[in-house]
């Protein structure tokens, strides 16, 4: 037996979620574990009874339940009698929920948990993705669920997914008139009395700059729809946070509402045995006193917020600053003299940047001590005032990873707060678990996402990798672009595994377990595992890198996963997922990669990133165009500074060539080239390279020709980067092109492809454009010696209509044309083997190309007419 159930005191979101789940589990029975909201109960009786086949909880034989499907809940304490099934063996548990995690959470065999406004949103998207049809009546109920839990899409907890789900339901016939009438609840005279009590008893408290209103009321008996009264009070009094506490008979009922991110109502209600989500929640406590519950709630708020502490209460002063004109060496002396790790850079009284000891040491290592500190200071930072709240300080330092926070008054620095100051204030690192719901991304569990998104082969591979690492007492992580694209919903089969341990030994065991082969690289502690079907992945030992000089290849030492991730180029590429069974699916995010993914920003990890590896300039632009992300202002400034220092001249030509071709492989390569031109980086490939309207027109013509060719569905595939290189270098003369390839260290077959074939194509273009008329055999003989890219390049570049027509005719009619007679046919006709056979076949082909011969009999007649049989 399968049952779908939810929490006690069900509302419209729970009803809608149960109905949606029924469409996913058609054989399951819908069962409420206890009472429902009165309005919901009336709705079921009057309007929705025909849609819902409800079972009573008392009629369910728990011993027969094999699958428990929970919607809008995952707390054992909130599902009534069905909590017995949680710890019983043989029961499969599926969970769909949008509430934050709690200590009481049930661990499901299958979970879909997302921080959206309602559980109905989650299930609506699943139904849409699976193509499961819904009726207008069902769409209306689902819309009720979303509208109720998101305050008609107005609560701060509402997400983009809630809007798109609502739009989809509207397209399926959801009736907003019904939704509006059901949610416009009228209150009774008894409820009006409770509302009056609440308003009269209002007390306001300030917690870290957040105003919280607490109100009380009393009734001898239980009054339904208390949440409706609280919602009306919120609107009437325009409150930000409201905690309404009611003594009703033998219990205390608490309903909370919040429009402030700094107060998570769901977590607050959890402290007294209730639950909810960040903006709304409730609890019902038996045999308790109102004052006791009130003090517990206020105590939690005091502890959480720091009891109204301000920046002035924790900042240090005076602050030793560095003048923006000071050199790196002078800044280093100041940090050393006062034994500080970071400080503010000032222009007069104005704070213009932040400099850290780590940045200084890296700059000195690269011989940059005589350059001004303004070139390497952090320029993207936030400041606070002495009256700023603890929540604002926590957000900046913990969530935004800003370790030094200037405190300004009248735009002058009066103090500063460091990460150490903040942690000392909170007593210990527990703050990392309590900032707000978004910060929980730091320790997100992606196991369900992996199960849902990855193919069975890749999922099994990653799990086996984790198990092998565990058996070797290692820790394995999948890292980098694979994780980035997983979070972006983009398929990426380029898998990189980093091992805290011996990477090559791990790779050997992984390869042996699959019957694959392993190719090690002993110097770097890396290996590639290659399967018989060609699939491969890379394994590396967790390592740190340092650079002996700007642009040099890195020196490698063994390190931890954190040090390994710190050596990477951009924050969005520093994400890792743990593969060991213990912690399987946990995301590792030391450097704010998830935040930058969400904000769609390319950001370097440290200010000397482009000094250490200037090719990251190319990668930043390439990633920005591929993902549609912005390069942060500070990162762009660092790129420009590296170009100003001519650091790309220190990079080997081979590495520059690789980066250029990676760009030319991208769909957005034209914009990449444009941006390299804008920041004056193209000259490092060759001083005469440029990007102007003429170049852009040639690129456009190239893409049109490639699209035309691909529509012909021919077997030969175009090497797009090769033909794009022809276009990029088209305005270089022969000597400059040769010089460019020399500087980029392009040799062997690649050089022949890019130099000899391009020159041959250009020679044929000039030849063809000089002809008055072009016969079939002439275009055939001109095109056939060229590569496909050379042929298409002529078509893209030529401005002569007769040449375009001839080349088009070549591809559509002539390229695959052959004679029907073969050498064997000619021998059977009486010809002896020798040069004559080839001469005859060439003449026949030329005649066919020029439409002088159309059939096999024409070919036979031609041979007899001009050669006879005894030749």
PyMOL commands that set and color helices and strands:
alter all, ss='L'
color gray80, all
select helices_A, chain A and resi 12-24+38-48+57-59+62-64+76-78+80-85+119-130+136-150+160-171+176-183+189-200+226-237+265-270+290-305+311-313+328-337+357-365+373-375+390-399+419-426+429-433+437-443+447-453+456-471+481-488+503-514+561-566+571-573+593-599+609-612+616-627+633-644+647-650+653-664+669-678+682-684+693-711+720-728+734-743+748-769+776-784+788-797+801-814+823-828+835-849+856-867
alter helices_A, ss='H'
color red, helices_A
select strands_A, chain A and resi 2-5+29-31+54-55+67-71+92-97+110-113+203-207+210-219+241-248+251-258+275-277+280-286+322-323+342-347+350-356+404-409+412-418+475-479+496-500+517-521+526-530+536-541+543-546+555-558+576-578+587-588+601-602+630-631
alter strands_A, ss='S'
color yellow, strands_A
deselect
rebuild
show_as cartoon
